[in-house]
Amino acid sequence: MGILLQKAPLIISGPCSAETEEQVMQTAIRLAATGRVDIMRAGIWKPRTRPGSFEGIGTKGLPWLQQAKKETGLPVAVEVATGKQVEDALHFGVDVLWIGARTTVNPFSVQEIADALRGVKVPVLIKNPLNPDLELWVGGMERIAKAGIEELGLIHRGFSSYGNTEYRNAPMWHLAIEMKRRYPGIPMINDPSHICGRRDILQAVAQQAIDLDFDGLIIESHIDPDNAWSDAKQQITPEVLKEMLEAIRWRKENIASEEFHMALEKLRQQINQLDDELLQVLSTRMKVAQKIGEYKKNNDITILQTNRWNEILERAVAKGNVLGLSDDFITKYMDAVHMESIQQQNKIMNS
């Protein structure tokens, strides 16, 4: 069994950036002392949004990781963005490679890495792309798989999103869940550090990932987080990491209890029945929308009636609040219903 599946949940931790030999060694020693960390990560090459920021110590930091691994027994992992970086990392015995979000967005860069990996037996993790595009994520995984890499994993680190204020990168959990649905045999690791961008909400995001049956966590840790050379606000000490991991309620996907399964199956049957009824109601609603489309067509009226739509949405949100449904859910649900209604009316208008 490969390193990515030998233990669940898999815990990967270490500094955003390797800064000095002493910092790398002390981090490794303190992470090993927690007894909770399976792989040590460290940034060697750091792709930054703007020039002038610290862009990593470079290849000279790889022997530090090699020595830390020898001292503590922890396997080590680094991010790679070019074929040359792959070669250098493997030369110094790096155990796990990961492809960063800025690299996943570029198929040419992923292909260069894939070409450098041909004939190599090393686990590779692929972070989701910066933008919420599942096909780019899938494409990155497929390119690495076609290079002959058998041990693959995915890292969910959130997505850049206009208007997002709570997180550094919006988690968009539904996208990670969809990837888990498509590829149930591929480990999915959550990266709370890059989702949060700040340490005060790390535990809440990590707990949500575990509740959603993620296979592990990758969390940035540093011996002196406030003085880290990069991403200081999202890093924690190894000791705080241990406390956080001990505070998380670790869930399991299944249990052997017959009583549990019988109760769950009964509730699931109720869900199935309610889903069937919802679809029937939606179908009836769309038939009414089609009739409205016929009246609009016969009277040369536009499909979109903004005032009417605002009225429907406001009414639905108010009703949803009374029923215990969130504004965000009602808005997204009604938007989807509205778009389907427009498509149904458009067929009538142009038939």
Residue frames relative to the residue before (quaternion, step in Angstrom):
aa qw qx qy qz dx dy dz
M 1.0000 0.0000 0.0000 0.0000 0.00 0.00 0.00
G 0.4614 -0.7146 0.4592 0.2563 3.58 -0.89 0.95
I 0.7078 -0.4895 0.3214 0.3951 3.52 -1.31 0.37
L 0.6662 0.5298 -0.3110 0.4229 3.60 1.07 -0.70
L 0.7662 0.3402 -0.1795 0.5148 3.58 1.17 -0.49
Q 0.4870 0.7001 -0.4298 0.2965 3.60 1.23 -0.10
K 0.7985 0.1095 -0.0501 0.5898 3.58 1.20 -0.43
A 0.0097 -0.7815 0.6239 0.0062 3.56 -0.97 0.80
P 0.5179 -0.2819 -0.8035 0.0813 1.48 -1.59 1.91
L 0.4355 -0.6744 0.5372 0.2588 3.54 -1.16 0.71
I 0.1330 -0.7972 0.5859 0.0602 3.59 -0.82 0.96
I 0.0566 -0.7767 0.6269 -0.0246 3.54 -0.74 1.19
S 0.1411 0.8040 -0.5659 0.1162 3.58 -0.79 0.93
G 0.3176 0.7168 -0.5799 0.2214 3.52 -1.30 0.47
P 0.7050 -0.4974 0.3011 0.4060 3.57 -1.25 0.17
C 0.6069 -0.5216 0.4535 0.3924 3.53 -1.23 0.53
S 0.8056 0.0350 0.0137 0.5912 3.57 0.93 -0.93
A 0.4025 -0.6272 0.6030 0.2845 3.53 -1.17 0.68
E 0.1487 -0.8310 0.5344 0.0423 3.59 -0.64 1.11
T 0.7862 -0.0517 0.0698 0.6119 3.56 0.86 -1.00
E 0.6470 -0.5154 0.3810 0.4131 3.56 -1.22 0.35
E 0.6507 0.5207 -0.3111 0.4569 3.57 0.99 -0.87
Q 0.6485 0.5225 -0.3188 0.4525 3.60 0.95 -0.87
V 0.6594 0.5034 -0.3097 0.4646 3.60 0.92 -0.88
M 0.6830 0.4926 -0.2954 0.4511 3.58 0.86 -0.95
Q 0.6823 0.4858 -0.2954 0.4596 3.59 0.86 -0.93
T 0.6175 0.5297 -0.3446 0.4684 3.59 1.05 -0.72
A 0.6573 0.5161 -0.3102 0.4533 3.57 0.90 -0.93
I 0.6589 0.5150 -0.3096 0.4525 3.58 0.90 -0.93
R 0.7043 0.4594 -0.2668 0.4709 3.57 0.89 -0.96
L 0.6200 0.5184 -0.3499 0.4738 3.61 1.08 -0.58
A 0.6455 0.5158 -0.3178 0.4651 3.57 0.96 -0.86
A 0.6436 0.5484 -0.3152 0.4309 3.57 1.05 -0.78
T 0.5791 0.5867 -0.3859 0.4142 3.60 1.15 -0.43
G 0.2989 -0.7741 0.5007 0.2465 3.55 1.11 -0.64
R 0.6546 0.5320 -0.2986 0.4464 3.60 1.28 0.12
V 0.6668 0.5245 -0.2921 0.4414 3.59 1.22 -0.41
D 0.2818 -0.7904 0.5290 0.1262 3.57 -0.89 1.00
I 0.7903 0.0821 -0.0129 0.6071 3.59 1.10 -0.73
M 0.2764 -0.7398 0.5855 0.1829 3.57 -1.03 0.78
R 0.1647 -0.7731 0.6077 0.0764 3.56 -0.92 0.96
A 0.0890 0.7693 -0.6322 0.0224 3.57 -1.23 0.45
G 0.4066 -0.7034 0.5308 0.2413 3.55 -1.03 0.83
I 0.1634 -0.7883 0.5889 0.0713 3.57 -0.74 1.06
W 0.7475 0.1254 -0.0715 0.6484 3.55 1.06 -0.89
K 0.1098 -0.8283 0.5493 0.0130 3.59 -0.66 1.09
P 0.2180 -0.7669 0.5880 0.1362 3.62 -0.38 1.15
R 0.1112 -0.8242 0.5547 0.0248 3.58 -0.56 1.15
T 0.6086 -0.5804 0.4011 0.3632 3.55 -1.16 0.61
R 0.8099 0.1173 -0.0388 0.5734 3.59 0.93 -0.88
P 0.5383 -0.6172 0.4562 0.3480 3.60 -1.08 0.65
G 0.6689 0.4927 -0.3656 0.4197 3.55 -1.17 0.56
S 0.6040 0.5167 -0.3606 0.4881 3.57 1.23 -0.37
F 0.6225 -0.5288 0.4134 0.4025 3.55 -1.26 0.38
E 0.1374 -0.8381 0.5273 0.0271 3.58 -0.55 1.17
G 0.7263 -0.4428 0.2301 0.4728 3.54 1.14 0.64
I 0.5566 -0.6353 0.4400 0.3051 3.50 -1.20 0.67
G 0.4289 -0.7222 0.4440 0.3119 3.57 1.22 -0.46
T 0.8283 -0.3014 0.1791 0.4370 3.50 -1.41 -0.12
K 0.5946 0.5910 -0.3809 0.3900 3.62 1.05 -0.59
G 0.6243 0.5501 -0.3443 0.4348 3.61 1.23 -0.31
L 0.5271 0.6666 -0.4050 0.3372 3.59 1.19 -0.35
P 0.6405 0.4998 -0.3515 0.4652 3.66 0.93 -0.68
W 0.5824 0.5654 -0.3834 0.4406 3.61 1.13 -0.52
L 0.6559 0.4951 -0.3045 0.4817 3.57 0.99 -0.84
Q 0.6138 0.5561 -0.3353 0.4489 3.54 1.04 -0.81
Q 0.6847 0.4772 -0.2754 0.4771 3.56 0.95 -0.91
A 0.6269 0.5351 -0.3322 0.4585 3.60 1.05 -0.79
K 0.6346 0.5242 -0.3154 0.4723 3.56 1.03 -0.82
K 0.6563 0.5122 -0.3029 0.4639 3.58 0.97 -0.90
E 0.6862 0.5063 -0.2750 0.4441 3.56 1.00 -0.89
T 0.8152 0.2929 -0.1134 0.4866 3.60 0.90 -0.95
G 0.4285 -0.7003 0.4668 0.3286 3.58 1.15 -0.52
L 0.4973 0.6490 -0.4350 0.3772 3.59 1.27 0.02
P 0.4214 -0.6497 0.5587 0.2970 3.63 -0.92 0.81
V 0.2571 -0.7819 0.5510 0.1379 3.59 -1.14 0.57
A 0.1519 -0.7853 0.5983 0.0469 3.54 -1.20 0.70
V 0.0182 -0.7863 0.6174 0.0101 3.58 -1.11 0.71
E 0.4763 -0.6341 0.5299 0.3003 3.53 -1.33 0.40
V 0.0930 -0.7836 0.6128 0.0430 3.56 -1.04 0.84
A 0.1481 -0.8109 0.5638 0.0517 3.56 -1.08 0.78
T 0.7670 0.2334 -0.1487 0.5789 3.60 1.29 -0.15
G 0.6542 -0.5046 0.3848 0.4115 3.55 -1.26 0.28
K 0.6348 0.5375 -0.3232 0.4514 3.59 1.01 -0.82
Q 0.6485 0.5088 -0.3240 0.4643 3.59 0.98 -0.77
V 0.5960 0.5462 -0.3547 0.4698 3.58 1.08 -0.69
E 0.6732 0.5041 -0.2959 0.4529 3.57 0.83 -0.99
D 0.6706 0.4977 -0.3026 0.4593 3.58 0.90 -0.90
A 0.6570 0.5176 -0.3154 0.4483 3.58 0.92 -0.92
L 0.6854 0.4789 -0.2890 0.4663 3.57 0.89 -0.90
H 0.5973 0.5739 -0.3547 0.4336 3.59 1.10 -0.71
F 0.7555 0.3522 -0.2001 0.5150 3.58 1.04 -0.73
G 0.6160 -0.6431 0.3208 0.3226 3.56 1.16 0.63
V 0.2567 0.7563 -0.5573 0.2271 3.60 1.06 0.64
D 0.4042 -0.7723 0.4528 0.1875 3.57 -0.82 1.07
V 0.7962 0.1113 -0.0224 0.5943 3.59 1.04 -0.78
L 0.1686 -0.7660 0.6123 0.0993 3.57 -1.02 0.84
W 0.0465 -0.7755 0.6219 0.0984 3.54 -1.20 0.45
I 0.3545 -0.7073 0.5796 0.1952 3.51 -1.25 0.68
G 0.3793 -0.7703 0.4751 0.1926 3.56 -0.69 1.12
A 0.7032 -0.4935 0.3281 0.3929 3.52 -1.33 0.39
R 0.6637 0.5079 -0.3123 0.4516 3.58 1.00 -0.79
T 0.6576 0.4870 -0.3055 0.4868 3.58 1.19 -0.47
T 0.6224 0.5698 -0.3400 0.4152 3.59 1.00 -0.82
V 0.6290 0.5555 -0.3449 0.4205 3.59 1.08 -0.62
N 0.7374 0.3931 -0.2152 0.5054 3.60 1.19 -0.43
P 0.3389 -0.7767 0.4929 0.1977 3.63 -0.24 1.21
F 0.6070 0.5512 -0.3662 0.4400 3.63 1.07 -0.64
S 0.6638 0.4978 -0.3030 0.4688 3.59 0.98 -0.85
V 0.6453 0.5098 -0.3211 0.4697 3.58 0.98 -0.84
Q 0.6531 0.5131 -0.3199 0.4559 3.58 0.98 -0.82
E 0.6110 0.5405 -0.3516 0.4592 3.61 1.03 -0.71
I 0.6525 0.4955 -0.3060 0.4849 3.57 0.99 -0.84
A 0.6357 0.5360 -0.3245 0.4508 3.57 0.96 -0.89
D 0.6518 0.5163 -0.3161 0.4568 3.59 0.94 -0.87
A 0.6675 0.4998 -0.2983 0.4643 3.58 1.02 -0.79
L 0.6856 0.5004 -0.2723 0.4533 3.58 1.21 -0.52
R 0.4397 0.7152 -0.4595 0.2897 3.61 1.21 -0.21
G 0.8183 0.2116 -0.1814 0.5027 3.54 -0.86 1.02
V 0.6154 0.5443 -0.3427 0.4557 3.59 1.30 0.00
K 0.2360 -0.7447 0.6061 0.1497 3.56 -1.09 0.73
V 0.3456 0.7065 -0.5432 0.2938 3.55 -0.11 1.31
P 0.4734 -0.6550 0.4957 0.3181 3.62 -0.98 0.73
V 0.0870 -0.7917 0.6043 0.0239 3.58 -1.03 0.83
L 0.1725 -0.7628 0.6190 0.0728 3.54 -0.94 1.01
I 0.1636 -0.7924 0.5824 0.0784 3.59 -0.95 0.85
K 0.3079 -0.7512 0.5570 0.1750 3.56 -0.66 1.12
N 0.5635 -0.5721 0.4578 0.3815 3.54 -1.20 0.51
P 0.5593 -0.6002 0.4359 0.3702 3.62 -1.10 0.56
L 0.6799 -0.4851 0.3531 0.4216 3.57 -1.26 0.37
N 0.7578 0.3447 -0.1851 0.5221 3.56 0.88 -0.98
P 0.5480 -0.6478 0.4179 0.3246 3.61 -1.07 0.65
D 0.3166 0.7321 -0.5192 0.3068 3.55 0.39 1.32
L 0.2902 -0.7975 0.5056 0.1552 3.57 -0.18 1.29
E 0.6405 0.5517 -0.3441 0.4085 3.59 0.98 -0.76
L 0.6045 0.5306 -0.3553 0.4763 3.60 1.11 -0.59
W 0.6382 0.5233 -0.3128 0.4702 3.55 1.01 -0.86
V 0.6600 0.4965 -0.2923 0.4821 3.57 0.93 -0.96
G 0.6594 0.5267 -0.3081 0.4392 3.57 0.92 -0.92
G 0.6313 0.5278 -0.3269 0.4648 3.57 1.02 -0.78
M 0.6608 0.5024 -0.3034 0.4678 3.56 0.93 -0.89
E 0.6674 0.5101 -0.3073 0.4472 3.58 0.93 -0.89
R 0.6336 0.5313 -0.3390 0.4488 3.60 0.99 -0.77
I 0.6731 0.4790 -0.2977 0.4783 3.58 0.95 -0.87
A 0.6372 0.5288 -0.3303 0.4531 3.59 0.99 -0.78
K 0.6681 0.5090 -0.3005 0.4520 3.59 0.97 -0.84
A 0.5984 0.5493 -0.3608 0.4584 3.58 1.25 -0.31
G 0.6072 -0.5822 0.3438 0.4172 3.58 1.30 -0.08
I 0.4594 0.6621 -0.4658 0.3655 3.59 1.24 0.15
E 0.2310 -0.8173 0.5190 0.0962 3.55 -0.56 1.18
E 0.7343 0.3730 -0.2241 0.5210 3.58 1.08 -0.66
L 0.0642 0.8176 -0.5583 0.1254 3.53 -0.14 1.37
G 0.0009 -0.7746 0.6320 0.0235 3.53 -1.23 0.53
L 0.3266 -0.7263 0.5719 0.1971 3.55 -1.29 0.36
I 0.1720 -0.7563 0.6211 0.1127 3.55 -1.17 0.69
H 0.2094 -0.7579 0.6104 0.0954 3.54 -0.81 1.11
R 0.0336 0.8315 -0.5499 0.0713 3.59 -0.35 1.27
G 0.6109 -0.5686 0.3455 0.4291 3.58 1.26 0.29
F 0.3633 -0.7491 0.5330 0.1508 3.53 -1.33 0.42
S 0.5171 -0.5979 0.5043 0.3475 3.56 -1.17 0.62
S 0.0431 0.8126 -0.5736 0.0941 3.55 -0.83 0.99
Y 0.4359 -0.6924 0.5128 0.2599 3.58 -0.81 1.02
G 0.8083 0.2639 -0.2047 0.4849 3.54 -0.93 0.92
N 0.5037 0.6404 -0.4324 0.3863 3.59 1.26 -0.10
T 0.0580 -0.8279 0.5579 0.0027 3.60 -0.73 1.04
E 0.6458 0.5592 -0.3312 0.4007 3.60 1.07 -0.65
Y 0.7957 0.2420 -0.0937 0.5473 3.55 1.01 -0.89
R 0.5632 -0.5434 0.4814 0.3947 3.52 -1.29 0.30
N 0.7674 0.0114 0.0081 0.6411 3.54 1.08 -0.85
A 0.4555 -0.7096 0.4619 0.2751 3.58 -0.62 1.13
P 0.4729 -0.7116 0.4294 0.2926 3.64 -0.70 0.97
M 0.0465 -0.8181 0.5691 0.0684 3.61 0.99 -0.78
W 0.0919 -0.8654 0.4917 0.0285 3.53 0.80 1.12
H 0.6164 0.5874 -0.3579 0.3833 3.58 0.99 -0.78
L 0.6352 0.5279 -0.3396 0.4500 3.60 1.10 -0.61
A 0.6514 0.4896 -0.3147 0.4868 3.58 0.98 -0.80
I 0.6343 0.5282 -0.3279 0.4596 3.58 1.02 -0.79
E 0.6369 0.5220 -0.3280 0.4628 3.58 1.02 -0.76
M 0.6383 0.5054 -0.3297 0.4779 3.60 1.03 -0.73
K 0.6288 0.5181 -0.3321 0.4753 3.59 1.04 -0.74
R 0.6438 0.5221 -0.3212 0.4580 3.57 1.02 -0.77
R 0.6917 0.4790 -0.2797 0.4625 3.58 0.94 -0.88
Y 0.8123 0.1604 -0.0413 0.5592 3.57 0.96 -0.87
P 0.0648 -0.8615 0.5027 0.0296 3.60 0.54 1.15
G 0.6782 0.4983 -0.3042 0.4462 3.60 1.15 -0.41
I 0.6126 0.5414 -0.3463 0.4602 3.59 1.29 -0.10
P 0.4460 -0.6969 0.4819 0.2885 3.64 -0.70 0.99
M 0.1666 -0.7674 0.6137 0.0815 3.56 -1.05 0.85
I 0.1119 -0.7996 0.5899 0.0142 3.57 -0.56 1.23
N 0.2833 -0.7586 0.5634 0.1637 3.58 -0.92 0.89
D 0.2132 -0.7715 0.5932 0.0868 3.56 -1.08 0.87
P 0.1651 -0.8290 0.5269 0.0886 3.62 0.20 1.23
S 0.5823 0.6124 -0.3796 0.3765 3.60 1.06 -0.70
H 0.7551 0.3824 -0.2186 0.4856 3.59 0.81 -0.97
I 0.5709 0.5412 -0.3912 0.4775 3.57 1.20 -0.33
C 0.7535 0.4300 -0.2210 0.4456 3.57 0.77 -1.04
G 0.1791 -0.7983 0.5502 0.1668 3.57 0.75 -1.05
R 0.7647 0.1629 -0.1285 0.6101 3.55 1.30 0.01
R 0.5450 -0.6976 0.3739 0.2765 3.53 -0.99 0.88
D 0.5970 0.6268 -0.3728 0.3343 3.62 1.08 -0.53
I 0.7532 0.3399 -0.2203 0.5183 3.63 1.15 -0.37
L 0.3209 0.7802 -0.4838 0.2328 3.60 1.27 0.19
Q 0.6995 0.4944 -0.2946 0.4236 3.55 0.76 -1.04
A 0.6384 0.5348 -0.3360 0.4399 3.60 0.96 -0.80
V 0.6759 0.4726 -0.2949 0.4826 3.59 0.95 -0.85
A 0.6338 0.5259 -0.3322 0.4598 3.58 0.98 -0.80
Q 0.6483 0.5127 -0.3185 0.4641 3.59 0.98 -0.83
Q 0.6433 0.5177 -0.3356 0.4534 3.59 0.96 -0.79
A 0.6320 0.5308 -0.3322 0.4566 3.58 1.01 -0.79
I 0.6630 0.4906 -0.3057 0.4756 3.58 0.93 -0.85
D 0.6301 0.5301 -0.3286 0.4626 3.58 1.04 -0.77
L 0.7024 0.4368 -0.2523 0.5021 3.59 1.16 -0.61
D 0.5285 -0.6858 0.3724 0.3343 3.58 1.29 0.40
F 0.2251 0.7412 -0.5866 0.2362 3.59 0.92 0.88
D 0.5127 -0.6934 0.4369 0.2557 3.54 -1.19 0.64
G 0.8144 -0.0902 0.0544 0.5706 3.57 1.23 -0.06
L 0.3587 -0.7056 0.5746 0.2082 3.52 -1.42 0.01
I 0.1178 -0.7362 0.6580 0.1052 3.55 -1.22 0.62
I 0.0276 0.8281 -0.5485 0.1126 3.55 -0.36 1.31
E 0.3989 -0.7346 0.5004 0.2254 3.56 -0.83 1.00
S 0.0090 0.7905 -0.6112 0.0370 3.55 -0.94 0.97
H 0.0741 -0.7913 0.6059 -0.0348 3.53 -1.13 0.75
I 0.5213 -0.6547 0.4417 0.3233 3.59 -1.03 0.70
D 0.7799 0.1011 -0.0640 0.6144 3.61 1.23 -0.41
P 0.1738 -0.8678 0.4506 0.1169 3.58 0.59 1.17
D 0.6723 0.5263 -0.3196 0.4110 3.59 0.84 -0.88
N 0.7467 0.3518 -0.2067 0.5254 3.59 1.19 -0.47
A 0.2950 0.7616 -0.5176 0.2550 3.57 1.22 0.49
W 0.5206 -0.6675 0.4460 0.2906 3.57 -1.09 0.72
S 0.7888 0.0832 -0.0696 0.6050 3.58 1.27 -0.25
D 0.8648 0.0787 -0.0742 0.4903 3.55 -1.17 0.72
A 0.0767 0.8525 -0.5122 0.0714 3.57 0.93 0.94
K 0.6766 0.5499 -0.3069 0.3816 3.60 0.90 -0.93
Q 0.7396 0.4230 -0.2438 0.4633 3.61 1.09 -0.53
Q 0.6092 0.5704 -0.3552 0.4212 3.60 1.24 -0.02
I 0.1570 -0.7671 0.6172 0.0773 3.55 -1.24 0.61
T 0.5675 -0.5786 0.4414 0.3850 3.58 -1.20 0.33
P 0.6435 -0.5137 0.3851 0.4168 3.61 -1.19 0.35
E 0.6440 0.5307 -0.3266 0.4437 3.58 1.05 -0.71
V 0.6429 0.4909 -0.3137 0.4973 3.59 1.04 -0.77
L 0.5909 0.5640 -0.3547 0.4549 3.56 1.09 -0.72
K 0.6538 0.5140 -0.3168 0.4560 3.58 0.89 -0.92
E 0.6507 0.5134 -0.3123 0.4642 3.59 0.95 -0.88
M 0.6498 0.5248 -0.3108 0.4536 3.55 0.98 -0.87
L 0.6737 0.4931 -0.2958 0.4642 3.57 0.90 -0.93
E 0.6526 0.5069 -0.3146 0.4671 3.59 1.06 -0.70
A 0.6697 0.5032 -0.2918 0.4617 3.59 1.17 -0.60
I 0.5686 0.5947 -0.3885 0.4148 3.58 1.19 -0.43
R 0.3266 -0.7093 0.5856 0.2174 3.55 -1.06 0.77
W 0.2301 -0.8055 0.5360 0.1044 3.55 -0.35 1.28
R 0.1905 -0.8063 0.5563 0.0639 3.54 -0.64 1.15
K 0.2815 -0.7303 0.5894 0.1998 3.55 -1.26 0.36
E 0.5639 -0.6310 0.4141 0.3352 3.56 -1.12 0.63
N 0.8258 0.0429 0.0337 0.5614 3.57 1.02 -0.69
I 0.1217 -0.7542 0.6347 0.1167 3.57 -1.31 0.32
A 0.5707 -0.6414 0.4095 0.3086 3.57 -1.23 0.46
S 0.4576 0.7231 -0.4338 0.2821 3.61 1.23 -0.24
E 0.3962 -0.7225 0.5199 0.2252 3.58 -0.74 1.11
E 0.6225 0.5517 -0.3332 0.4439 3.58 1.05 -0.79
F 0.6354 0.5298 -0.3189 0.4625 3.57 1.00 -0.86
H 0.6950 0.4864 -0.2789 0.4501 3.57 0.84 -1.01
M 0.6356 0.5212 -0.3311 0.4634 3.59 1.03 -0.72
A 0.6635 0.4954 -0.3041 0.4711 3.58 0.94 -0.88
L 0.6624 0.5096 -0.3010 0.4592 3.56 0.98 -0.90
E 0.6499 0.5193 -0.3185 0.4545 3.58 0.97 -0.86
K 0.6246 0.5367 -0.3374 0.4561 3.60 1.01 -0.76
L 0.6755 0.4785 -0.2879 0.4815 3.59 0.94 -0.87
R 0.6451 0.5208 -0.3261 0.4541 3.59 1.02 -0.76
Q 0.6142 0.5303 -0.3478 0.4697 3.57 1.08 -0.64
Q 0.6172 0.5271 -0.3379 0.4765 3.57 1.10 -0.69
I 0.6319 0.5271 -0.3240 0.4669 3.56 1.00 -0.84
N 0.6516 0.5192 -0.3166 0.4535 3.58 0.91 -0.92
Q 0.6587 0.5070 -0.3086 0.4624 3.58 0.95 -0.89
L 0.6693 0.4950 -0.2974 0.4675 3.58 0.94 -0.89
D 0.6224 0.5311 -0.3404 0.4634 3.59 1.04 -0.72
D 0.6360 0.5233 -0.3253 0.4646 3.58 0.99 -0.83
E 0.6672 0.4999 -0.2986 0.4645 3.57 0.96 -0.88
L 0.6212 0.5421 -0.3360 0.4554 3.58 1.05 -0.79
L 0.6670 0.5012 -0.3021 0.4611 3.57 0.93 -0.90
Q 0.6288 0.5244 -0.3343 0.4668 3.58 1.03 -0.74
V 0.6573 0.5017 -0.3062 0.4717 3.58 0.96 -0.87
L 0.6522 0.5105 -0.3168 0.4622 3.59 0.97 -0.85
S 0.6266 0.5342 -0.3324 0.4598 3.55 1.03 -0.77
T 0.6474 0.5080 -0.3079 0.4776 3.57 1.01 -0.85
R 0.6288 0.5357 -0.3322 0.4553 3.58 1.01 -0.81
M 0.6796 0.4925 -0.2989 0.4541 3.59 0.91 -0.86
K 0.5962 0.5456 -0.3648 0.4624 3.60 1.13 -0.54
V 0.6300 0.5058 -0.3235 0.4926 3.57 1.10 -0.72
A 0.6304 0.5326 -0.3288 0.4591 3.59 1.01 -0.83
Q 0.6256 0.5355 -0.3364 0.4568 3.59 1.05 -0.75
K 0.6417 0.5117 -0.3246 0.4701 3.59 0.99 -0.79
I 0.6211 0.5190 -0.3374 0.4806 3.57 1.05 -0.76
G 0.6293 0.5435 -0.3288 0.4477 3.57 1.03 -0.79
E 0.6324 0.5298 -0.3332 0.4564 3.58 1.04 -0.74
Y 0.6526 0.5013 -0.3150 0.4728 3.60 0.97 -0.82
K 0.6479 0.5111 -0.3204 0.4651 3.58 0.99 -0.82
K 0.6450 0.5246 -0.3199 0.4544 3.56 0.97 -0.84
N 0.6980 0.4855 -0.2750 0.4488 3.56 0.87 -0.95
N 0.7615 0.3369 -0.1869 0.5212 3.58 1.18 -0.50
D 0.4426 -0.7279 0.4283 0.3015 3.59 1.30 0.34
I 0.3600 0.7096 -0.5078 0.3302 3.56 0.84 1.07
T 0.5250 -0.6451 0.4498 0.3254 3.59 -1.00 0.78
I 0.5791 -0.5858 0.4393 0.3584 3.55 -1.20 0.59
L 0.7447 0.3976 -0.2230 0.4875 3.59 0.75 -1.06
Q 0.0228 -0.7606 0.6482 -0.0305 3.53 -0.83 1.11
T 0.2939 -0.8287 0.4458 0.1679 3.55 0.13 1.33
N 0.6652 0.5079 -0.3191 0.4446 3.59 0.85 -0.89
R 0.6487 0.5102 -0.3122 0.4705 3.56 1.00 -0.84
W 0.6533 0.5121 -0.3234 0.4543 3.60 0.95 -0.82
N 0.6359 0.5208 -0.3294 0.4646 3.59 0.97 -0.82
E 0.6379 0.5345 -0.3138 0.4571 3.55 1.04 -0.82
I 0.6514 0.5103 -0.3050 0.4715 3.59 0.97 -0.90
L 0.6827 0.5021 -0.2905 0.4443 3.58 0.86 -1.00
E 0.6580 0.5051 -0.3124 0.4629 3.59 0.90 -0.90
R 0.6485 0.5132 -0.3124 0.4675 3.57 0.97 -0.85
A 0.6717 0.5052 -0.3010 0.4506 3.59 0.93 -0.91
V 0.6503 0.5112 -0.3200 0.4620 3.60 0.94 -0.85
A 0.6544 0.5090 -0.3129 0.4635 3.59 0.94 -0.88
K 0.6683 0.4882 -0.2950 0.4774 3.57 0.95 -0.88
G 0.6382 0.5420 -0.3163 0.4460 3.56 1.02 -0.83
N 0.6221 0.5482 -0.3365 0.4463 3.57 1.03 -0.78
V 0.6475 0.5201 -0.3081 0.4641 3.54 0.99 -0.88
L 0.7305 0.4313 -0.2194 0.4819 3.56 1.09 -0.80
G 0.5735 -0.6376 0.3596 0.3679 3.58 1.28 0.16
L 0.5189 0.6195 -0.4233 0.4096 3.59 1.21 0.47
S 0.5035 -0.6851 0.4399 0.2891 3.58 -0.98 0.85
D 0.6118 -0.5527 0.4227 0.3762 3.56 -1.21 0.58
D 0.6439 0.5420 -0.3271 0.4297 3.57 0.98 -0.88
F 0.6645 0.4966 -0.3062 0.4670 3.59 0.91 -0.89
I 0.6698 0.5027 -0.3100 0.4501 3.58 0.82 -0.97
T 0.6536 0.5201 -0.3188 0.4480 3.58 0.93 -0.87
K 0.6804 0.4779 -0.2927 0.4723 3.59 0.88 -0.94
Y 0.6481 0.5215 -0.3157 0.4564 3.57 0.98 -0.87
M 0.7025 0.4606 -0.2765 0.4668 3.57 0.82 -0.97
D 0.5866 0.5547 -0.3705 0.4593 3.60 1.10 -0.60
A 0.6645 0.4988 -0.3045 0.4657 3.59 0.94 -0.88
V 0.6439 0.5121 -0.3112 0.4756 3.58 0.99 -0.85
H 0.6517 0.5291 -0.3081 0.4477 3.57 0.98 -0.91
M 0.6681 0.4982 -0.3092 0.4580 3.59 0.92 -0.88
E 0.6361 0.5077 -0.3300 0.4782 3.59 1.03 -0.74
S 0.6317 0.5312 -0.3236 0.4626 3.57 1.03 -0.80
I 0.6402 0.5156 -0.3189 0.4718 3.59 0.99 -0.83
Q 0.6576 0.5048 -0.3156 0.4616 3.59 0.95 -0.85
Q 0.6365 0.5216 -0.3259 0.4654 3.58 1.01 -0.80
Q 0.6827 0.4724 -0.2863 0.4784 3.60 0.93 -0.88
N 0.6122 0.5619 -0.3480 0.4340 3.58 1.08 -0.70
K 0.6141 0.5355 -0.3437 0.4669 3.60 1.06 -0.75
I 0.6576 0.5000 -0.3062 0.4732 3.59 0.98 -0.86
M 0.6780 0.5235 -0.2954 0.4230 3.58 0.85 -0.99
N 0.7837 0.3283 -0.1526 0.5047 3.56 1.05 -0.79
S 0.4716 0.6663 -0.4522 0.3593 3.59 1.22 0.35
